Amino acid sequence: MSQETKSGQGKSTPGSAAEGGAPEPAGKLVPPARRQVLTMPGLVAIAIYMLWLAAFIVYGVVRGHIQAAFLVVSALFIAASFGLTLLLRWAWALALAAVLLLLSLFFYRYAIHHEAASLVQGLLNLVFFLYLVRTEVRSKLK
């Protein structure tokens, strides 16, 4: 046994040159969870959407158009957004509930007021809901 094998330096890691992948530069290791979220762009899009909604609510509260009680909803959107990027199961459930409620709200607003913007947002939330309930998405959560 060589000295290199004894010290564990001879072991190949995923993505190393010994495995056929490109070697990663020293000090630039990407954590496995971050790699998984980068392979799921739908979760990133939903997280950005949730942050945008939270910012919109905060802006509405500051301008006086929305009641201050909605800041709780904004905080939940922010928590769901960051939790989704960390692939946490509770954040998935929170995001799923938020998307389902928003879907219902926008379709209801479209049925009453016939606003095209409500229909577009309702359809967007429907797409996000259908993405979140896929088994591939649920299987990657912790």
C-alpha positions in Angstrom: 0.0 0.0 0.0 1.4 3.4 -0.9 1.5 6.3 1.4 -1.1 8.2 -0.7 -3.7 5.4 -0.4 -3.2 5.2 3.4 -3.8 8.8 3.9 -7.1 8.7 1.9 -5.8 11.1 -0.8 -6.1 8.5 -3.5 -9.8 8.2 -3.2 -11.9 9.6 -6.0 -14.8 11.9 -5.2 -17.8 12.6 -7.4 -16.8 15.0 -10.2 -13.1 14.3 -9.8 -10.7 13.6 -12.7 -10.4 9.9 -11.6 -14.2 9.5 -12.2 -14.0 11.2 -15.6 -15.6 14.5 -14.5 -13.8 17.8 -14.5 -11.8 18.3 -11.3 -13.1 21.0 -9.0 -10.7 23.7 -8.0 -9.4 23.6 -4.4 -11.4 25.6 -2.0 -14.4 25.9 -4.4 -16.4 22.9 -3.4 -20.1 23.2 -3.9 -22.2 21.6 -1.2 -24.4 18.7 -2.4 -27.7 20.5 -1.5 -26.7 23.5 -3.6 -26.0 21.3 -6.6 -29.5 19.7 -6.2 -31.3 23.0 -6.1 -29.4 24.2 -9.2 -30.7 21.1 -11.0 -34.3 22.1 -10.1 -34.8 25.6 -11.7 -38.6 25.4 -10.9 -37.9 25.6 -7.2 -35.6 28.6 -7.8 -38.3 30.3 -9.9 -40.9 29.7 -7.2 -38.6 31.0 -4.5 -38.0 34.2 -6.5 -41.8 34.5 -7.1 -42.4 34.2 -3.3 -39.8 36.9 -2.6 -41.4 39.2 -5.2 -44.8 38.7 -3.6 -43.3 39.4 -0.2 -41.7 42.6 -1.5 -45.0 43.7 -3.1 -46.9 43.2 0.2 -44.3 45.2 2.1 -44.4 48.0 -0.4 -48.2 48.0 -0.2 -48.0 48.3 3.6 -45.5 51.1 3.4 -47.7 53.0 0.9 -50.8 52.4 3.1 -52.7 50.4 0.4 -52.5 47.1 2.4 -53.2 46.5 6.1 -50.2 45.9 8.3 -51.5 42.5 9.3 -50.4 41.2 5.9 -46.8 41.5 7.0 -47.3 38.1 8.6 -48.1 36.7 5.1 -45.0 38.4 3.8 -42.8 36.8 6.4 -44.3 33.4 5.6 -43.5 34.0 1.9 -39.9 34.9 2.8 -39.5 31.8 5.0 -40.9 29.6 2.3 -38.6 31.1 -0.3 -35.4 30.5 1.7 -36.6 27.1 2.8 -37.2 26.0 -0.8 -33.7 27.0 -1.7 -32.5 24.8 1.1 -34.8 21.9 0.0 -36.6 21.7 3.3 -39.9 19.7 3.4 -41.7 22.2 5.6 -41.0 25.0 3.2 -42.4 22.9 0.4 -45.6 22.4 2.3 -45.7 26.2 3.1 -45.1 27.1 -0.5 -47.7 24.6 -1.7 -50.3 26.0 0.6 -49.5 29.6 -0.5 -49.6 28.7 -4.2 -52.9 26.9 -3.8 -54.5 29.8 -1.8 -53.2 32.3 -4.4 -54.5 30.1 -7.2 -57.9 30.1 -5.6 -57.9 33.8 -4.9 -56.8 34.9 -8.4 -59.3 32.6 -10.2 -62.1 33.9 -7.8 -61.1 37.5 -8.7 -61.2 36.6 -12.4 -64.6 35.1 -12.0 -66.0 38.2 -10.3 -64.2 41.1 -12.0 -63.0 39.5 -15.3 -59.5 41.0 -14.9 -57.0 39.5 -17.3 -54.1 40.0 -14.8 -55.9 37.8 -12.3 -56.3 35.1 -14.9 -52.6 35.2 -15.8 -51.5 35.1 -12.1 -54.0 32.3 -11.5 -52.5 30.3 -14.3 -49.0 31.0 -13.1 -49.9 29.7 -9.7 -51.5 26.6 -11.3 -48.2 25.9 -13.1 -46.3 26.3 -9.8 -48.7 24.0 -8.0 -48.4 21.3 -10.6 -44.6 21.5 -10.5 -44.5 21.3 -6.6 -46.7 18.2 -6.5 -44.5 16.2 -8.8 -42.8 13.2 -7.2 -39.4 14.2 -8.5 -39.6 17.4 -6.5 -40.9 15.8 -3.3 -38.2 13.1 -3.4 -35.4 15.6 -3.3 -36.6 17.4 -0.2 -35.2 16.8 3.3 
